[in-house]
Amino acid sequence: MTDSVVLGVKQLGFPWFTQDPFLFCVHHNDAYPAGNDQLGPAASLAGRNIGMDFDGKDGWRMYHGDVVPGFPRHPHRGFETISIVRTGYIDHSDSLGATARIGKGDVQWMTAGKGVVHSEMFPLVEKDAPNPCEFFQIWLNLPRADKMVDPYFTMLWDAAVPEPSFEDADGRTTRVRVVAGALADSTAPAPPPNSWASRAEADIAVWTINMDANATFTLPPAAVGTNRTVYFFDGDSMTIGGRNLTEHLGVMVRADVECPLVNGDSPGQLLVLQGRPIGEPVAHYGPFVMNTGAEIQQAMIDYRRTEFGGWPWDRDDPVHPGDKGRFAIHSAGGAEDTPSD
């Protein structure tokens, strides 16, 4: 296999770089300590820039939270968020009255559309043990035709997300969680109805991959014209499409040919983001992603005027009781069964 599979390699920053139709990808991985009665860290916050704590002191961050870590209420318009929770919990609340607690492999896929305000807080529910929290948040763009659709979120509970296993010739295993798209005989749950991913021609795939030490696996080809990025974020080394990596990097590869993966001497993990480009102008300002600067200005005006439905909660950073299990209540009032914890 030659290096022609590889189109480019980039450092993993905070956030990671992305290709159209993706706008943003960040890997949160915080080693939170035991929690207190308010579901915040039972530890001193001295030396932290509270309200803007992104330094990773002691291996964790408060982000924009001042009691509970996370992101208190903030608006979005014009794109989607995909939150893949690997460990820990996220408490979601929004301006339409929807709320949820997700974790343990769950995925929340939210179409912001014409506008929604939400909060994403990370409750530290364990008082006598650490509260590790690891998740990906991915922003997927919406085409012009769908930027002003009604907001909507879909829950992909852990048990509903397929995770096929593949054994190589030496008996080493690769496990793939198929959050979006299809792989072999496994198809992800349906995304929200107005998602770019709901169109078959969009060729969207979101996969997390866990490989045994020295395992081999081959990504199958996708459609011509599709963008594919493979992020190597955990492990000592990985060969992607013939390029040997000894540091964690993002690799842009040709999507229309097979891409062999050869892991190094320790377990390795990757994220794959794949999709056909939307190919429209992107105007981006903070939490708004539109096609023109004038549309960004209108988004700001609309938010000041309507607050995208107002805020029905009694605090900017609502969290659920520590003993509350995973659940979701949608803006239309429908409640989903709580998965077994």
C-alpha positions as CSV (number, residue, x, y, z in Angstrom):
1,M,0.0,0.0,0.0
2,T,1.5,3.4,-1.0
3,D,1.1,6.7,0.7
4,S,-1.3,7.8,-2.0
5,V,-4.2,6.9,0.2
6,V,-3.1,9.7,2.6
7,L,-4.0,13.3,1.5
8,G,-2.6,15.1,4.5
9,V,-1.8,15.0,8.1
10,K,-2.6,17.6,10.8
11,Q,-1.9,18.0,14.5
12,L,-4.8,17.4,16.9
13,G,-5.5,20.7,18.7
14,F,-8.4,21.8,20.8
15,P,-10.7,21.5,18.9
16,W,-9.6,19.2,16.1
17,F,-9.6,20.3,12.5
18,T,-12.5,19.0,10.3
19,Q,-13.5,18.8,6.7
20,D,-16.8,19.8,5.1
21,P,-19.6,18.9,6.0
22,F,-18.2,18.8,9.5
23,L,-17.5,22.1,11.2
24,F,-16.0,21.2,14.6
25,C,-14.8,18.3,16.6
26,V,-13.6,18.3,20.2
27,H,-12.5,15.4,22.4
28,H,-13.3,16.2,26.0
29,N,-11.4,13.9,28.4
30,D,-11.5,15.1,32.1
31,A,-10.4,13.1,35.1
32,Y,-12.9,14.7,37.6
33,P,-12.5,14.0,41.3
34,A,-15.3,12.9,43.6
35,G,-18.4,15.1,43.6
36,N,-19.9,17.3,46.3
37,D,-23.5,17.8,47.3
38,Q,-24.0,20.3,44.4
39,L,-22.6,17.7,41.9
40,G,-19.5,19.8,41.4
41,P,-15.9,18.8,42.2
42,A,-15.2,18.1,45.9
43,A,-11.9,20.0,45.4
44,S,-10.6,23.5,45.6
45,L,-11.2,25.7,42.5
46,A,-8.4,28.0,43.5
47,G,-6.1,29.0,40.6
48,R,-8.8,28.3,37.9
49,N,-10.2,31.0,35.6
50,I,-13.8,30.3,36.6
51,G,-16.1,31.0,33.8
52,M,-13.4,30.2,31.2
53,D,-11.5,27.3,32.6
54,F,-9.9,25.4,29.7
55,D,-6.3,24.9,31.1
56,G,-6.7,21.3,32.3
57,K,-5.2,21.9,35.8
58,D,-5.0,18.6,37.7
59,G,-6.4,16.8,34.6
60,W,-9.8,18.5,34.5
61,R,-11.6,21.6,33.5
62,M,-14.7,23.5,34.7
63,Y,-15.2,25.0,31.2
64,H,-17.8,27.7,31.5
65,G,-19.3,26.3,34.7
66,D,-18.7,27.8,38.2
67,V,-20.3,25.1,40.4
68,V,-20.8,22.1,38.0
69,P,-18.4,21.7,35.1
70,G,-19.9,22.2,31.6
71,F,-21.5,24.8,29.4
72,P,-24.4,26.8,30.9
73,R,-27.1,28.1,28.5
74,H,-25.9,29.3,25.1
75,P,-27.6,29.5,21.7
76,H,-27.1,27.7,18.4
77,R,-28.5,28.2,14.9
78,G,-27.8,26.6,11.5
79,F,-26.1,23.3,12.3
80,E,-26.2,20.1,14.4
81,T,-24.4,18.9,17.4
82,I,-23.5,15.2,17.9
83,S,-22.5,14.3,21.5
84,I,-21.0,10.9,21.9
85,V,-20.7,10.2,25.6
86,R,-18.1,7.5,26.5
87,T,-17.8,7.9,30.2
88,G,-19.6,10.2,32.7
89,Y,-22.8,12.1,32.2
90,I,-24.2,15.1,30.4
91,D,-27.3,16.9,31.6
92,H,-29.1,18.6,28.7
93,S,-31.8,21.3,29.1
94,D,-33.1,23.6,26.4
95,S,-35.2,26.6,25.6
96,L,-38.0,24.4,24.2
97,G,-38.5,22.6,27.6
98,A,-36.6,19.5,26.6
99,T,-34.3,17.8,29.1
100,A,-32.2,14.7,29.4
101,R,-29.4,12.9,31.2
102,I,-27.1,10.9,28.8
103,G,-24.1,8.8,29.4
104,K,-22.5,5.3,29.3
105,G,-22.2,5.2,25.5
106,D,-25.3,7.2,24.6
107,V,-25.4,9.7,21.7
108,Q,-27.5,12.9,21.5
109,W,-27.9,14.3,18.0
110,M,-29.4,17.7,18.1
111,T,-30.5,19.8,15.1
112,A,-30.3,23.4,16.1
113,G,-32.0,24.6,13.0
114,K,-33.6,28.0,13.3
115,G,-32.5,28.4,16.8
116,V,-32.3,26.8,20.3
117,V,-30.7,27.6,23.6
118,H,-29.3,24.7,25.6
119,S,-27.0,23.9,28.5
120,E,-24.7,20.9,28.7
121,M,-23.5,20.3,32.3
122,F,-21.4,17.4,33.5
123,P,-22.7,16.3,36.9
124,L,-20.2,14.6,39.2
125,V,-22.6,12.0,40.7
126,E,-20.1,9.9,42.5
127,K,-19.3,11.2,46.0
128,D,-16.8,8.5,47.0
129,A,-15.0,7.9,43.8
130,P,-13.6,9.8,40.8
131,N,-16.0,10.9,38.0
132,P,-14.1,10.5,34.7
133,C,-15.9,12.2,31.8
134,E,-15.0,11.6,28.2
135,F,-17.0,12.5,25.1
136,F,-16.8,13.8,21.6
137,Q,-18.8,16.8,20.5
138,I,-19.1,17.1,16.7
139,W,-20.7,19.9,14.7
140,L,-22.3,18.8,11.4
141,N,-23.3,21.6,9.0
142,L,-26.8,22.0,7.6
143,P,-27.3,23.0,4.0
144,R,-28.9,26.3,3.2
145,A,-32.3,24.7,2.6
146,D,-32.4,23.2,6.2
147,K,-30.7,25.9,8.3
148,M,-34.1,27.3,9.5
149,V,-35.9,24.0,10.3
150,D,-37.5,23.5,13.7
151,P,-35.0,22.4,16.4
152,Y,-35.1,18.7,17.2
153,F,-33.1,16.1,19.0
154,T,-32.8,12.3,18.7
155,M,-31.4,10.0,21.4
156,L,-29.3,7.1,20.3
157,W,-29.2,5.1,23.5
158,D,-26.1,3.0,24.0
159,A,-27.9,-0.3,23.4
160,A,-29.2,0.9,20.0
161,V,-25.8,1.8,18.6
162,P,-24.3,-1.2,16.8
163,E,-20.8,-2.3,17.6
164,P,-19.6,-5.0,15.2
165,S,-16.4,-6.8,15.9
166,F,-13.9,-7.9,13.2
167,E,-11.1,-10.5,13.8
168,D,-8.0,-10.4,11.6
169,A,-6.0,-13.4,10.4
170,D,-4.1,-13.5,13.7
171,G,-7.2,-13.4,15.9
172,R,-6.8,-9.8,16.9
173,T,-10.1,-7.8,17.2
174,T,-11.2,-4.4,16.0
175,R,-14.5,-3.1,17.4
176,V,-16.4,-0.3,15.6
177,R,-19.3,1.7,17.1
178,V,-21.4,2.8,14.2
179,V,-22.9,6.1,15.3
180,A,-23.8,7.2,11.7
181,G,-23.8,5.4,8.4
182,A,-23.3,1.7,7.8
183,L,-20.4,-0.8,8.1
184,A,-20.6,-4.4,6.8
185,D,-24.0,-5.7,8.1
186,S,-24.4,-2.9,10.7
187,T,-26.5,0.2,10.2
188,A,-26.6,3.1,12.7
189,P,-30.0,4.3,14.1
190,A,-31.7,7.0,12.0
191,P,-30.4,10.6,12.5
192,P,-32.8,13.5,13.0
193,P,-35.1,13.9,10.0
194,N,-33.6,17.1,8.7
195,S,-30.0,16.2,9.2
196,W,-27.6,16.2,6.2
197,A,-27.0,12.6,7.4
198,S,-30.6,11.7,6.6
199,R,-29.8,12.0,2.9
200,A,-28.4,8.8,1.4
201,E,-26.3,10.8,-1.0
202,A,-24.5,12.6,1.9
203,D,-22.5,9.4,2.6
204,I,-22.1,10.3,6.3
205,A,-20.2,8.0,8.6
206,V,-19.3,8.6,12.3
207,W,-17.4,5.7,13.7
208,T,-15.3,5.1,16.8
209,I,-12.8,2.3,16.5
210,N,-11.0,0.3,19.2
211,M,-8.2,-2.0,18.0
212,D,-6.4,-4.6,19.9
213,A,-2.6,-4.3,20.0
214,N,-1.1,-5.2,16.6
215,A,-4.6,-5.6,15.1
216,T,-5.3,-4.9,11.4
217,F,-8.5,-3.6,9.9
218,T,-9.4,-2.1,6.5
219,L,-11.8,0.8,6.1
220,P,-14.0,0.0,3.1
221,P,-14.3,2.5,0.2
222,A,-16.9,5.2,0.2
223,A,-18.3,7.3,-2.7
224,V,-16.1,9.3,-5.0
225,G,-16.1,13.0,-3.8
226,T,-16.6,12.1,-0.1
227,N,-14.3,13.5,2.5
228,R,-12.9,11.2,5.1
229,T,-10.7,12.0,8.2
230,V,-9.3,9.4,10.5
231,Y,-8.2,10.7,13.9
232,F,-5.7,8.6,15.8
233,F,-6.1,9.8,19.4
234,D,-5.1,6.9,21.7
235,G,-2.4,4.3,21.5
236,D,1.4,4.3,20.9
237,S,1.5,4.1,17.1
238,M,-0.8,3.4,14.2
239,T,-0.2,3.0,10.4
240,I,-3.0,4.6,8.4
241,G,-3.1,4.0,4.6
242,G,0.6,3.3,4.7
243,R,1.6,6.3,6.8
244,N,3.2,5.3,10.1
245,L,2.2,7.6,13.0
246,T,4.0,7.7,16.3
247,E,2.0,10.6,17.7
248,H,-1.6,11.4,17.8
249,L,-2.7,13.1,14.6
250,G,-5.6,13.5,12.2
251,V,-5.2,12.0,8.8
252,M,-7.2,13.0,5.7
253,V,-7.5,10.0,3.4
254,R,-9.0,9.2,0.1
255,A,-12.5,7.9,0.8
256,D,-13.0,6.1,-2.5
257,V,-10.4,3.4,-1.9
258,E,-9.7,1.0,0.9
259,C,-7.7,2.3,3.8
260,P,-5.7,-0.3,5.8
261,L,-5.2,0.4,9.5
262,V,-2.4,-1.4,11.4
263,N,-2.2,-0.8,15.1
264,G,1.0,-0.7,17.2
265,D,2.0,-2.6,20.3
266,S,-0.8,-1.2,22.6
267,P,-4.5,-0.9,22.2
268,G,-5.4,1.9,19.9
269,Q,-8.4,4.1,19.3
270,L,-9.6,6.2,16.3
271,L,-12.5,8.4,15.3
272,V,-13.7,8.5,11.6
273,L,-15.7,11.4,10.3
274,Q,-16.9,11.0,6.7
275,G,-19.3,12.8,4.5
276,R,-20.0,14.4,1.1
277,P,-19.2,18.1,1.3
278,I,-22.2,20.5,1.3
279,G,-20.1,22.9,-0.7
280,E,-21.8,26.1,0.3
281,P,-20.3,29.3,1.8
282,V,-19.9,29.1,5.6
283,A,-20.3,32.2,7.7
284,H,-19.4,31.3,11.3
285,Y,-19.7,33.5,14.4
286,G,-19.5,31.8,17.8
287,P,-22.6,29.6,18.1
288,F,-24.2,30.6,14.7
289,V,-23.3,29.0,11.4
290,M,-25.0,30.4,8.3
291,N,-24.1,31.1,4.7
292,T,-23.7,34.9,4.8
293,G,-22.6,37.6,7.1
294,A,-26.1,39.2,6.8
295,E,-27.6,35.9,8.1
296,I,-25.3,35.9,11.1
297,Q,-26.4,39.5,11.9
298,Q,-30.0,38.4,11.6
299,A,-29.3,35.4,13.9
300,M,-28.0,37.8,16.5
301,I,-31.0,40.1,16.2
302,D,-33.4,37.2,16.4
303,Y,-31.7,35.8,19.5
304,R,-31.8,39.2,21.3
305,R,-35.4,39.5,20.4
306,T,-36.8,36.0,21.1
307,E,-34.1,34.2,23.0
308,F,-35.1,31.3,20.7
309,G,-38.0,30.5,22.9
310,G,-36.8,31.9,26.2
311,W,-35.4,29.9,29.1
312,P,-37.9,27.9,31.2
313,W,-35.3,26.7,33.9
314,D,-34.6,28.4,37.2
315,R,-30.8,28.5,36.6
316,D,-28.5,28.8,33.7
317,D,-26.8,25.5,34.5
318,P,-29.5,23.1,35.5
319,V,-28.6,19.6,36.6
320,H,-30.7,16.6,37.7
321,P,-30.5,14.9,41.1
322,G,-27.4,12.7,41.5
323,D,-29.4,9.5,41.7
324,K,-31.4,10.2,38.6
325,G,-30.9,7.6,35.8
326,R,-30.6,8.3,32.1
327,F,-33.7,9.6,30.4
328,A,-35.0,12.1,27.8
329,I,-38.0,14.3,27.7
330,H,-38.6,16.0,24.4
331,S,-40.1,19.4,23.8
332,A,-43.4,17.9,22.6
333,G,-43.7,16.2,25.9
334,G,-42.8,12.7,24.9
335,A,-40.6,10.9,27.5
336,E,-38.3,8.1,26.5
337,D,-37.9,5.0,28.7
338,T,-35.0,5.2,31.0
339,P,-32.3,2.8,29.9
340,S,-31.2,0.3,32.6
341,D,-28.2,1.6,34.5
